[in-house]
Amino acid sequence: MMDEKNFDRIDNYLDDQLNENEILDFEKDLMDDLDLEMELNLHNEINEAIMEEDVMELRSKLEAIDILTPDVKRKVKFQGKWRIAAASMILFIGMAGIYSLLGDKTYTNEEIFSNYYKPYGIVINTRSVSDADNTDKVLEQALQSYESKNYRAALSLFQTILDKDSTNLTSNFYSGISNIQVQEYPKANKNFIRVLKHKNNLFIEQSEWYLGICYLMTNEREKAKETYSAIAKGNSFYRTKAKEILNKLE
């Protein structure tokens, strides 16, 4: 096993921290010491293989739980490339602890929401409706407010329609998205469930997807799993993303 002096020499050599005489001495030793040369080559291969952001993420995880002994910290120093340290630490800490650090991270509901949620676009054209149809005129105004991201105004207008017809699918669906936007997730749940009760309609797949999002934000993680499991087993546009979320929920 390489001693710490040579480990630091390799580290400093790769970091250009040796003076001219030290560089000459080191390169002379490389010619005479096969183990030293092999170790240098290993360091170079690791440096080329590891992206800096991956290294820094691993480093912050390890430092955060403070599991490194002073000796190990010294050995993981070279150029910030901590992947070689992870391999060494398996011998010191045990494989179970390392794999728990380097394996799939546990995602919070908020992280999944941030990564996968975005509001749905307008797919209904109401701008050519008859002036005689007051419901459609209100719906047009509501969708215009929604498109302008004035979600409170949109909700008020959608509610005007729902007070007359609680089954109006467009108003329920876009009310659901608007309620997510203002962080009123239980209300959004009700909107999407109403759409889903009507079975075959334009917003079925979308409502199922957003309902899962709402379950996450109301901390109903098991319901979210059930919802995304059903999506993943079907032919929905959201199937692939549902599988990704399920992996993050495990």
Secondary structure as the mmCIF struct_conf table of DSSP 4:
data_model
#
loop_
_struct_conf.conf_type_id
_struct_conf.id
_struct_conf.beg_label_comp_id
_struct_conf.beg_label_asym_id
_struct_conf.beg_label_seq_id
_struct_conf.end_label_comp_id
_struct_conf.end_label_asym_id
_struct_conf.end_label_seq_id
HELX_RH_AL_P HELX_RH_AL_P1 GLU A 4 LEU A 14
TURN_TY1_P TURN_TY1_P1 ASP A 15 ASP A 16
BEND BEND1 LEU A 18 LEU A 18
HELX_RH_AL_P HELX_RH_AL_P2 GLU A 20 ASP A 32
HELX_RH_AL_P HELX_RH_AL_P3 LEU A 34 ALA A 49
BEND BEND2 ILE A 50 ILE A 50
HELX_RH_AL_P HELX_RH_AL_P4 GLU A 52 ILE A 65
TURN_TY1_P TURN_TY1_P2 ASP A 66 ASP A 66
HELX_RH_AL_P HELX_RH_AL_P5 PRO A 70 LYS A 75
TURN_TY1_P TURN_TY1_P3 VAL A 76 VAL A 76
HELX_RH_3T_P HELX_RH_3T_P1 PHE A 78 GLY A 80
TURN_TY1_P TURN_TY1_P4 TRP A 82 TRP A 82
HELX_RH_AL_P HELX_RH_AL_P6 ARG A 83 ILE A 93
HELX_RH_AL_P HELX_RH_AL_P7 MET A 95 LEU A 102
BEND BEND3 GLY A 103 GLY A 103
HELX_LH_PP_P HELX_LH_PP_P1 ASP A 104 THR A 108
HELX_RH_AL_P HELX_RH_AL_P8 ASN A 109 TYR A 116
HELX_LH_PP_P HELX_LH_PP_P2 PRO A 119 ILE A 122
TURN_TY1_P TURN_TY1_P5 ARG A 127 SER A 128
TURN_TY1_P TURN_TY1_P6 ASP A 131 ALA A 132
HELX_RH_AL_P HELX_RH_AL_P9 ASN A 134 GLU A 147
TURN_TY1_P TURN_TY1_P7 SER A 148 LYS A 149
HELX_RH_AL_P HELX_RH_AL_P10 TYR A 151 LYS A 164
TURN_TY1_P TURN_TY1_P8 SER A 166 THR A 167
HELX_RH_AL_P HELX_RH_AL_P11 LEU A 169 GLN A 181
TURN_TY1_P TURN_TY1_P9 VAL A 182 GLN A 183
HELX_RH_AL_P HELX_RH_AL_P12 TYR A 185 LYS A 197
TURN_TY1_P TURN_TY1_P10 HIS A 198 HIS A 198
BEND BEND4 ASN A 200 ASN A 201
TURN_TY1_P TURN_TY1_P11 LEU A 202 PHE A 203
HELX_RH_AL_P HELX_RH_AL_P13 ILE A 204 MET A 217
TURN_TY1_P TURN_TY1_P12 THR A 218 ASN A 219
HELX_RH_AL_P HELX_RH_AL_P14 ARG A 221 LYS A 233
TURN_TY1_P TURN_TY1_P13 GLY A 234 ASN A 235
TURN_TY1_P TURN_TY1_P14 PHE A 237 TYR A 238
HELX_RH_AL_P HELX_RH_AL_P15 ARG A 239 LEU A 249
#
